[in-house]
Amino acid sequence: MPFGILTPEMEQAIASFVRGEHVWDLGSGDLAYAKTLLRLGTRHITAVDKEQSFRKTPPQVTFLRLYFADLLSQEPDIQTAFLSWPQNCASATPGLPRLVQRAQTVIYLGCNLGGSQCGTEPLWADLIQRDVLAHIPNRRNSLIVYGKHTGFRRLLPEEIGAISEPMLSYEDAIALASDYSSSSSS
């Protein structure tokens, strides 16, 4: 069972980015989200996880039981990457930020507010310099779809929560994002 949720609105937003595409599910777990991505029209999925899934692997899914760092030497061409609740311990996910840097589109599902943080500082250093193509906030977890690198921009509350110490509440992150927005527009 996957951690977090994909609401119907999130699924609708994801569909336009995955339909007909080859998607890399980085940290695929039990393949529940891979199956959702297939239902949304993904042509093929390369699922990567250090643990073997005990679920039946659909024919459109290639499962790689690898650590992210081991995949780097293969220099994969990643058009679209899907990340669901990435670990926030850099030593647990070496290589993930460098894989994500190669992706043209990154679909992120996670929570960085209310006592949770998903992803490492190097991962967020990349993501906060990308265009935001879709953003659907939710108290349980938010969906953010990132595009090409364009440099720094106004941060979303979830991004502020990801790079803040200590962890922020949902309300505090919203307030900080609002303060940042109003001070940068004056």
N, C-alpha and C positions, 0 to 999 in steps of 0.2 A: 504494500500500500504506500503510495507516495506521501511525502510530507507536504503539507500545504494544499491549496485548492486552485483549480482553474474554473472561474465562473464562466457562464455562457458568454458574457461580454468579452472576457479575456480570450476565450476560444475563437470568437469571431475576429478579434484583432489579430491573433496569431495566424489564422487561416490564410490571409492574403500574403503572408511572408513565407509560408511553408508549402503552399500548393504547388505541386510539380517539382519541388526542390529536393536535393540531397541534404539532409539535416544531420549534423553531428550532435548526438545527445551525450554531453560530457558529464558523467556522473549519473548514468542511466538507472542505477538501482534495480528495481524489480520490473522494469520496462513498462510500467503503467503509463507514464507520459509518452513513451515511444508509441504505444498503441493509440493514444489520443492523437498524436501528431499524424499517424497514418490515417486515422478516421477523418482528419482535417485536410487530407489530400497530399501529404508528403509522398514523394515518389520512392525514396529510399532513405533509410536511417542507418548511420553507423553509431552504434551504442557502445560507449566506453565506460567501464567500471572496473575497479580492482577486485570486486566480488562477482562470482558467477551468479547470474540470475537463475532462479529455479523455475521460472515461468517458461512456457513454450515460446520459442522465438519465432515470430512471424517470418515468412519467406522474404519480405522486403526489408528485414533488419539483419545487418551484419553485426554480431556482438564481438567486441574485442575485450578480453580480460587482460587489462594492462593498467599500469600506473600512468598518469598523464606524462610524467617525465620520460617514460619509455617510448611514448608515442612521438615525442619531438624528433627523434632521430629519423623517423619515417617521412618527415616533412609533409604532412598531409595538406591537401588543398581544401580548406574549409570555407565554403560559401556562407553557410548558416550554422550557427552554434546555438544549442539550447542548454541553458544552465538552470537547474532547479535546486534551490537551497544549497549553494556551494559552501563547503566548510570554511570556517573563518580562521583556521590554523594553517599558516603558510607551510609548515613542515608536513602537513597531511596532504597537501595538494601541490607539490612542486611541479612545475610545468604547465599548470592550468592557465596562468596569466599569459604565457607565451603562445599557447594554442589559441586563446581567445583573440590575441592581437592579430592573428592571421585571418580571422573571420571577417567577412564583409558585413554580415548582419549577426547580432547577438540578441537572443531572446532570453531575458533574465526573469526568473520567478523566485522571489524570496522575501524576507522581512528583515529590516534593519531598524526597527522601532519597537518600543515597548519591551526591551530586554532581549531582543534577538539581534544578531549580526550575521549576515551571510556573505561570504567572500572575504578575500584578503586585501591588504593595502595595495599590493601590485595589481591585482585585478581591477580594483576601483580606480587606480591611477589611469588605467586604459579607458574604462567605461565612461568616466566623467568628461573625457575629451571627445566623445562621439555625439553625433546628432541623436536626438530622441525622436523615434519614428512613431511610437505609441507608448502611452502611459496609462495604466489603469490601477489606481491605488485601491487598497483594501486593507482593513485592519489586520487581517490574518496573514496575508502576503500580497505583494504588489507585482504587477507585470510591467516590465519596461522592455521595449524593443529598441535596440540601438543600431544605428547605421554607421556611416563612414566617420573617420576621425576629422574633426573640424577645429579642434582646440578647445579651450575652456569656454564655458557658457554658464548661465544661471543653473544652479543645482536644484534638483528635485528634493523634497523632504527625505525620501528614502536614501538618496545619495549622501545627504548631510548626515543622516543616521549611520551610514556605513563608514564614514571617515571620522566620526566624532568619538572622543573619549571623554567622559564615560558614555555608555549607551543612553540613547534618548528615548523619551516617551513619544508616542504618536503626536500628541498635542505640542510638545516642545519642538519637535522637528518641523511641524507645520508653521509654528511661530517663527522659528529661525529662518526658514525659507521665505516667509513673508517679509521679515525684517530685511533680509538680504536683497530681496526683489525691490522693496521700496527705497532702500539706500542706494542701490545701483542705478535706479532710474532717475535719481535727482541730480 
